[in-house]
Amino acid sequence: MRWLLVVALVAASACATARKEEALDELRRSVEAYNHAFRWKNYERASSFLQSSLRGPFLAAHEDDGKALHVEDYRILKVDLPSEDIALVTVRYRFTLLPSVTVQKRSVQQNWARVAGNWILESEKGSIRELDMGAVPQNPDAFGGEGEEEGQAEVEVIGPDGKKVAGDTVASPDETKEGAEETPSEETPPSK
């Protein structure tokens, strides 16, 4: 009977360890993706890792950073995983913020939580830019814009002279796969 109890405890421990390792691997991918997007000024992508109430203020805080903020490097210094669904991550950024040309270093603590299977950045202490929760991006369609149905996007082609050449709503690749026959457009060159 004791032997059966020991085997059950070892199996439960192994399952818990596997779940924690899986959670840590998912966290690592999310932390890397967020910080990589932030470093390379892909703020829309970075904002997709934030809880929805922070996305607008985040984009508003960084929309003018195209030339002012340059993150030279980041390094993940420490990861604490107190549970399978909560993580504290310390990241050090090396950056310049114009008009200063001095390279600055700053360590920030990112608080991550796993919500519905995805890791979400809930807050960041010591941020390079503080968020104004009332701020709205100048371009309200920058993230989560209205007017498009899921799976469709408005496509607009602008010529070198700045005039609209073409525009249309197109379906996502997933929608065209399911039995839909594609019809050639009027601009298709004749086959030889």
Phi and psi in degrees as GROMACS dihedral restraints (atoms count N, CA, C in turn):
[ dihedral_restraints ]
;  ai    aj    ak    al  type     phi  dphi    fc
    3     4     5     6     1   -62.9    20    10
    4     5     6     7     1   -39.4    20    10
    6     7     8     9     1   -60.7    20    10
    7     8     9    10     1   -40.5    20    10
    9    10    11    12     1   -64.3    20    10
   10    11    12    13     1   -39.6    20    10
   12    13    14    15     1   -65.4    20    10
   13    14    15    16     1   -41.9    20    10
   15    16    17    18     1   -63.8    20    10
   16    17    18    19     1   -43.8    20    10
   18    19    20    21     1   -62.1    20    10
   19    20    21    22     1   -42.2    20    10
   21    22    23    24     1   -63.5    20    10
   22    23    24    25     1   -42.1    20    10
   24    25    26    27     1   -65.0    20    10
   25    26    27    28     1   -41.6    20    10
   27    28    29    30     1   -65.1    20    10
   28    29    30    31     1   -41.9    20    10
   30    31    32    33     1   -64.3    20    10
   31    32    33    34     1   -43.4    20    10
   33    34    35    36     1   -63.7    20    10
   34    35    36    37     1   -40.2    20    10
   36    37    38    39     1   -64.9    20    10
   37    38    39    40     1   -41.6    20    10
   39    40    41    42     1   -63.9    20    10
   40    41    42    43     1   -40.7    20    10
   42    43    44    45     1   -64.2    20    10
   43    44    45    46     1   -43.6    20    10
   45    46    47    48     1   -63.6    20    10
   46    47    48    49     1   -40.7    20    10
   48    49    50    51     1   -65.1    20    10
   49    50    51    52     1   -42.3    20    10
   51    52    53    54     1   -63.3    20    10
   52    53    54    55     1   -41.8    20    10
   54    55    56    57     1   -64.1    20    10
   55    56    57    58     1   -40.3    20    10
   57    58    59    60     1   -67.6    20    10
   58    59    60    61     1   -39.5    20    10
   60    61    62    63     1   -65.0    20    10
   61    62    63    64     1   -39.6    20    10
   63    64    65    66     1   -64.9    20    10
   64    65    66    67     1   -42.8    20    10
   66    67    68    69     1   -62.0    20    10
   67    68    69    70     1   -40.9    20    10
   69    70    71    72     1   -65.5    20    10
   70    71    72    73     1   -39.5    20    10
   72    73    74    75     1   -67.1    20    10
   73    74    75    76     1   -42.7    20    10
   75    76    77    78     1   -63.0    20    10
   76    77    78    79     1   -40.5    20    10
   78    79    80    81     1   -62.1    20    10
   79    80    81    82     1   -46.4    20    10
   81    82    83    84     1   -56.6    20    10
   82    83    84    85     1   -44.9    20    10
   84    85    86    87     1   -63.3    20    10
   85    86    87    88     1   -41.7    20    10
   87    88    89    90     1   -68.2    20    10
   88    89    90    91     1   -44.3    20    10
   90    91    92    93     1   -62.7    20    10
   91    92    93    94     1   -44.9    20    10
   93    94    95    96     1   -62.6    20    10
   94    95    96    97     1   -45.0    20    10
   96    97    98    99     1   -63.9    20    10
   97    98    99   100     1   -44.0    20    10
   99   100   101   102     1   -61.9    20    10
  100   101   102   103     1   -52.0    20    10
  102   103   104   105     1   -68.1    20    10
  103   104   105   106     1   -32.9    20    10
  105   106   107   108     1   -65.3    20    10
  106   107   108   109     1   -46.0    20    10
  108   109   110   111     1   -62.4    20    10
  109   110   111   112     1   -42.5    20    10
  111   112   113   114     1   -62.9    20    10
  112   113   114   115     1   -45.5    20    10
  114   115   116   117     1   -58.2    20    10
  115   116   117   118     1   -42.7    20    10
  117   118   119   120     1   -93.2    20    10
  118   119   120   121     1    19.2    20    10
  120   121   122   123     1    62.4    20    10
  121   122   123   124     1    28.1    20    10
  123   124   125   126     1   -93.1    20    10
  124   125   126   127     1    72.6    20    10
  126   127   128   129     1   -68.2    20    10
  127   128   129   130     1   -30.9    20    10
  129   130   131   132     1   -63.3    20    10
  130   131   132   133     1   -45.2    20    10
  132   133   134   135     1   -63.5    20    10
  133   134   135   136     1   -45.5    20    10
  135   136   137   138     1   -60.3    20    10
  136   137   138   139     1   -39.8    20    10
  138   139   140   141     1   -66.6    20    10
  139   140   141   142     1   -21.1    20    10
  141   142   143   144     1   -67.7    20    10
  142   143   144   145     1   -14.4    20    10
  144   145   146   147     1   -92.4    20    10
  145   146   147   148     1    -2.3    20    10
  147   148   149   150     1   -95.0    20    10
  148   149   150   151     1   155.0    20    10
  150   151   152   153     1   -64.0    20    10
  151   152   153   154     1   149.8    20    10
  153   154   155   156     1   -56.6    20    10
  154   155   156   157     1   -32.8    20    10
  156   157   158   159     1   -69.8    20    10
  157   158   159   160     1   -16.0    20    10
  159   160   161   162     1   -97.8    20    10
  160   161   162   163     1   -12.6    20    10
  162   163   164   165     1   -63.0    20    10
  163   164   165   166     1   -49.3    20    10
  165   166   167   168     1   -61.5    20    10
  166   167   168   169     1   -52.0    20    10
  168   169   170   171     1   -60.0    20    10
  169   170   171   172     1   -36.2    20    10
  171   172   173   174     1   -62.9    20    10
  172   173   174   175     1   -48.1    20    10
  174   175   176   177     1   -64.8    20    10
  175   176   177   178     1   -38.4    20    10
  177   178   179   180     1   -63.6    20    10
  178   179   180   181     1   -40.1    20    10
  180   181   182   183     1   -68.3    20    10
  181   182   183   184     1   -29.5    20    10
  183   184   185   186     1  -109.8    20    10
  184   185   186   187     1     0.2    20    10
  186   187   188   189     1   -67.1    20    10
  187   188   189   190     1   -22.0    20    10
  189   190   191   192     1   -98.9    20    10
  190   191   192   193     1     8.4    20    10
  192   193   194   195     1   -84.4    20    10
  193   194   195   196     1     5.2    20    10
  195   196   197   198     1   -52.1    20    10
  196   197   198   199     1   -36.2    20    10
  198   199   200   201     1  -115.8    20    10
  199   200   201   202     1   -22.4    20    10
  201   202   203   204     1   -81.7    20    10
  202   203   204   205     1   -41.1    20    10
  204   205   206   207     1  -104.0    20    10
  205   206   207   208     1   127.8    20    10
  207   208   209   210     1  -129.9    20    10
  208   209   210   211     1   108.4    20    10
  210   211   212   213     1   -86.6    20    10
  211   212   213   214     1   113.3    20    10
  213   214   215   216     1   -77.4    20    10
  214   215   216   217     1   -34.9    20    10
  216   217   218   219     1  -165.1    20    10
  217   218   219   220     1   159.2    20    10
  219   220   221   222     1  -141.4    20    10
  220   221   222   223     1   153.0    20    10
  222   223   224   225     1  -140.8    20    10
  223   224   225   226     1   130.2    20    10
  225   226   227   228     1   -82.5    20    10
  226   227   228   229     1   115.5    20    10
  228   229   230   231     1   -91.0    20    10
  229   230   231   232     1   -37.3    20    10
  231   232   233   234     1  -154.7    20    10
  232   233   234   235     1   142.6    20    10
  234   235   236   237     1  -131.2    20    10
  235   236   237   238     1   120.8    20    10
  237   238   239   240     1  -110.9    20    10
  238   239   240   241     1   129.4    20    10
  240   241   242   243     1  -121.1    20    10
  241   242   243   244     1    81.3    20    10
  243   244   245   246     1   -64.1    20    10
  244   245   246   247     1   -25.6    20    10
  246   247   248   249     1  -148.2    20    10
  247   248   249   250     1   177.0    20    10
  249   250   251   252     1   -68.0    20    10
  250   251   252   253     1   -17.2    20    10
  252   253   254   255     1  -117.9    20    10
  253   254   255   256     1     4.8    20    10
  255   256   257   258     1  -135.0    20    10
  256   257   258   259     1   136.4    20    10
  258   259   260   261     1  -142.6    20    10
  259   260   261   262     1   142.9    20    10
  261   262   263   264     1  -116.1    20    10
  262   263   264   265     1   119.8    20    10
  264   265   266   267     1  -120.9    20    10
  265   266   267   268     1   128.5    20    10
  267   268   269   270     1  -102.9    20    10
  268   269   270   271     1   125.2    20    10
  270   271   272   273     1  -125.6    20    10
  271   272   273   274     1   136.4    20    10
  273   274   275   276     1  -108.4    20    10
  274   275   276   277     1   126.0    20    10
  276   277   278   279     1  -103.9    20    10
  277   278   279   280     1   142.8    20    10
  279   280   281   282     1  -113.8    20    10
  280   281   282   283     1   123.9    20    10
  282   283   284   285     1  -152.6    20    10
  283   284   285   286     1   162.9    20    10
  285   286   287   288     1  -119.5    20    10
  286   287   288   289     1   146.4    20    10
  288   289   290   291     1  -133.1    20    10
  289   290   291   292     1   104.7    20    10
  291   292   293   294     1   -59.8    20    10
  292   293   294   295     1   146.3    20    10
  294   295   296   297     1   -84.0    20    10
  295   296   297   298     1    -5.7    20    10
  297   298   299   300     1   -71.7    20    10
  298   299   300   301     1   142.0    20    10
  300   301   302   303     1  -107.9    20    10
  301   302   303   304     1     8.5    20    10
  303   304   305   306     1   -80.5    20    10
  304   305   306   307     1   132.4    20    10
  306   307   308   309     1   -74.8    20    10
  307   308   309   310     1   123.9    20    10
  309   310   311   312     1  -106.7    20    10
  310   311   312   313     1   155.3    20    10
  312   313   314   315     1  -121.6    20    10
  313   314   315   316     1   138.8    20    10
  315   316   317   318     1  -146.1    20    10
  316   317   318   319     1   132.6    20    10
  318   319   320   321     1   -98.9    20    10
  319   320   321   322     1   133.2    20    10
  321   322   323   324     1  -123.5    20    10
  322   323   324   325     1   151.2    20    10
  324   325   326   327     1  -108.7    20    10
  325   326   327   328     1   118.2    20    10
  327   328   329   330     1   -99.1    20    10
  328   329   330   331     1   130.0    20    10
  330   331   332   333     1  -104.0    20    10
  331   332   333   334     1   112.7    20    10
  333   334   335   336     1  -108.7    20    10
  334   335   336   337     1   148.5    20    10
  336   337   338   339     1  -138.8    20    10
  337   338   339   340     1   142.8    20    10
  339   340   341   342     1   -91.3    20    10
  340   341   342   343     1   119.1    20    10
  342   343   344   345     1  -124.1    20    10
  343   344   345   346     1   122.6    20    10
  345   346   347   348     1    51.8    20    10
  346   347   348   349     1    39.5    20    10
  348   349   350   351     1    84.9    20    10
  349   350   351   352     1    -3.3    20    10
  351   352   353   354     1  -116.0    20    10
  352   353   354   355     1   142.3    20    10
  354   355   356   357     1   -83.5    20    10
  355   356   357   358     1   127.3    20    10
  357   358   359   360     1  -121.2    20    10
  358   359   360   361     1   134.0    20    10
  360   361   362   363     1   -80.1    20    10
  361   362   363   364     1   113.8    20    10
  363   364   365   366     1   -88.6    20    10
  364   365   366   367     1   -34.9    20    10
  366   367   368   369     1  -161.6    20    10
  367   368   369   370     1   164.4    20    10
  369   370   371   372     1  -142.8    20    10
  370   371   372   373     1   115.6    20    10
  372   373   374   375     1   -89.7    20    10
  373   374   375   376     1   134.0    20    10
  375   376   377   378     1    83.1    20    10
  376   377   378   379     1    22.6    20    10
  378   379   380   381     1   -54.5    20    10
  379   380   381   382     1   152.6    20    10
  381   382   383   384     1   -64.8    20    10
  382   383   384   385     1   -41.8    20    10
  384   385   386   387     1  -118.9    20    10
  385   386   387   388     1   129.0    20    10
  387   388   389   390     1   -80.9    20    10
  388   389   390   391     1   143.1    20    10
  390   391   392   393     1   -90.2    20    10
  391   392   393   394     1   135.1    20    10
  393   394   395   396     1   -97.2    20    10
  394   395   396   397     1   109.7    20    10
  396   397   398   399     1   -63.3    20    10
  397   398   399   400     1   -17.2    20    10
  399   400   401   402     1   -92.6    20    10
  400   401   402   403     1    -5.9    20    10
  402   403   404   405     1   -73.3    20    10
  403   404   405   406     1   145.5    20    10
  405   406   407   408     1  -125.7    20    10
  406   407   408   409     1   137.1    20    10
  408   409   410   411     1   -59.8    20    10
  409   410   411   412     1   147.3    20    10
  411   412   413   414     1   -61.4    20    10
  412   413   414   415     1   -33.6    20    10
  414   415   416   417     1  -102.5    20    10
  415   416   417   418     1    95.8    20    10
  417   418   419   420     1   -64.0    20    10
  418   419   420   421     1   -17.5    20    10
  420   421   422   423     1   -88.1    20    10
  421   422   423   424     1     3.7    20    10
  423   424   425   426     1   -59.0    20    10
  424   425   426   427     1   -33.7    20    10
  426   427   428   429     1  -145.7    20    10
  427   428   429   430     1   127.8    20    10
  429   430   431   432     1    69.6    20    10
  430   431   432   433     1    32.7    20    10
  432   433   434   435     1   -61.0    20    10
  433   434   435   436     1   157.6    20    10
  435   436   437   438     1   -95.0    20    10
  436   437   438   439     1   166.4    20    10
  438   439   440   441     1    99.3    20    10
  439   440   441   442     1    -9.6    20    10
  441   442   443   444     1  -110.9    20    10
  442   443   444   445     1   136.5    20    10
  444   445   446   447     1   -79.4    20    10
  445   446   447   448     1   155.0    20    10
  447   448   449   450     1   -60.2    20    10
  448   449   450   451     1   133.9    20    10
  450   451   452   453     1    88.2    20    10
  451   452   453   454     1    -0.9    20    10
  453   454   455   456     1  -127.9    20    10
  454   455   456   457     1   151.1    20    10
  456   457   458   459     1  -141.4    20    10
  457   458   459   460     1   146.6    20    10
  459   460   461   462     1   -82.0    20    10
  460   461   462   463     1   123.4    20    10
  462   463   464   465     1  -110.9    20    10
  463   464   465   466     1   127.9    20    10
  465   466   467   468     1  -132.1    20    10
  466   467   468   469     1   128.6    20    10
  468   469   470   471     1  -107.0    20    10
  469   470   471   472     1   123.4    20    10
  471   472   473   474     1  -109.1    20    10
  472   473   474   475     1   128.6    20    10
  474   475   476   477     1   -78.9    20    10
  475   476   477   478     1   174.1    20    10
  477   478   479   480     1   -61.5    20    10
  478   479   480   481     1   -23.9    20    10
  480   481   482   483     1   -84.4    20    10
  481   482   483   484     1    -0.1    20    10
  483   484   485   486     1    88.1    20    10
  484   485   486   487     1     2.3    20    10
  486   487   488   489     1   -95.0    20    10
  487   488   489   490     1   149.4    20    10
  489   490   491   492     1   -68.5    20    10
  490   491   492   493     1   124.9    20    10
  492   493   494   495     1   -93.1    20    10
  493   494   495   496     1   -44.4    20    10
  495   496   497   498     1  -155.4    20    10
  496   497   498   499     1   158.9    20    10
  498   499   500   501     1  -159.5    20    10
  499   500   501   502     1   141.8    20    10
  501   502   503   504     1  -165.5    20    10
  502   503   504   505     1   159.3    20    10
  504   505   506   507     1   -96.3    20    10
  505   506   507   508     1   127.2    20    10
  507   508   509   510     1  -116.9    20    10
  508   509   510   511     1   151.5    20    10
  510   511   512   513     1   -84.8    20    10
  511   512   513   514     1   155.2    20    10
  513   514   515   516     1   -69.6    20    10
  514   515   516   517     1   160.8    20    10
  516   517   518   519     1   -57.8    20    10
  517   518   519   520     1   -32.0    20    10
  519   520   521   522     1   -63.1    20    10
  520   521   522   523     1   -36.2    20    10
  522   523   524   525     1   -73.3    20    10
  523   524   525   526     1   -31.1    20    10
  525   526   527   528     1   -81.4    20    10
  526   527   528   529     1   -15.8    20    10
  528   529   530   531     1   -72.0    20    10
  529   530   531   532     1   -37.4    20    10
  531   532   533   534     1   -80.5    20    10
  532   533   534   535     1    75.6    20    10
  534   535   536   537     1    72.5    20    10
  535   536   537   538     1     0.8    20    10
  537   538   539   540     1   -80.7    20    10
  538   539   540   541     1   129.5    20    10
  540   541   542   543     1   -88.3    20    10
  541   542   543   544     1   134.6    20    10
  543   544   545   546     1   -85.9    20    10
  544   545   546   547     1   136.0    20    10
  546   547   548   549     1  -105.3    20    10
  547   548   549   550     1   138.4    20    10
  549   550   551   552     1   -66.5    20    10
  550   551   552   553     1   144.5    20    10
  552   553   554   555     1   -79.8    20    10
  553   554   555   556     1   168.0    20    10
  555   556   557   558     1   -67.0    20    10
  556   557   558   559     1   -22.0    20    10
  558   559   560   561     1   -90.9    20    10
  559   560   561   562     1     4.5    20    10
  561   562   563   564     1   -68.1    20    10
  562   563   564   565     1   127.4    20    10
  564   565   566   567     1   -68.4    20    10
  565   566   567   568     1   146.9    20    10
  567   568   569   570     1   -64.4    20    10
  568   569   570   571     1   146.3    20    10
  570   571   572   573     1   -79.3    20    10
  571   572   573   574     1   150.6    20    10
